[in-house]
Amino acid sequence: MKFKYYFGASLFFIIILGLYVYSLSGYSYSYNVPFVDSVITLPIAVWFVIPIFLFFIVVVFLEIGGSFRLWQKRQAYKNDYKLLLTQIESQILNKEFPLKQPKMNRYKALSIILHNLTFDIKDGVPLKSGDERLDELIALLGDVKRGEYVNLKKFNPNNDSSFIRQNTLNEIHIDNKFAIEVLKKSIYKDEIKLEAFKKLLETEPNDAKRFLNEVKFDKNTADFVMELCKAGKIDLSNEEIAKICMSVGYSKDNYVSLAHKLKERYEPPVWVGIFESLSSKDENAELSYMYVLLELEMIDEAKERLNTHAQNEFINLRAYMDLKTLGKKYPLELFLKL
């Protein structure tokens, strides 16, 4: 029974009972109060309903106390539920959790379990939870996974989140101007800048050249730049080529492969100049320089270069030159890894 119904019914019963007893006897009764020189005179009907009324008052206070405790418990569950939703959002976006933990034991255990997990967004149409903020976040992050750029500022995300990283990459892939902004600013990590640089290489190679010093190259990107150089889509100086190759640790074979790629791109004097410059800066490029000399039939220069090295070095090239001296003609590529 609801408390308001109990309250009304009890008061009605007390009044009716008092009136009924009074109709039976309208006499009064006097009560001597103990330890006090005082007498209380009331109708018998009133004396009859006083215990019932006192019992009613006690029940009212008990009901109010129980309702207050139930309200406190409901508030605790409500606050704990909000904390869990905040924790889920924070974990998804890699943000710091609130220091306050749930009060209710069940929610506290659930919070600990969630803390030990990582979250991802499933493909497809997400189910609605009923919480507008989380439903919106999940829908936006689903768009991010599908390669779209979305505005997540409302959720104040941590820039280290994988979703934020992917969202930044999505914007780079659809907006060249943003890619340029990324390369201009120091706040972005090396991997993000590298992606922006790759995007410019694919669309505007000459613009990308301006940011050679802003990028920390990896081997694949360095190879891609050299392919663009071979295709004539980007012009690099000897120093720029050397800096890129050395930054990713080109091996001897890598340099020889590069020399082979650039063979058709440059006139012989320029081709020789590039690898002479490389060999002066990186000893790993020495083999490629001698390959260029031999490919251009600059035998005397190649011999002079070989004589500066120990006899047990560049055995393949020495064998090639010995055979050539004997009049044997073999493709130079057979003596190199090409």
Disulfide bonds with the S-S distance in Angstrom:
none
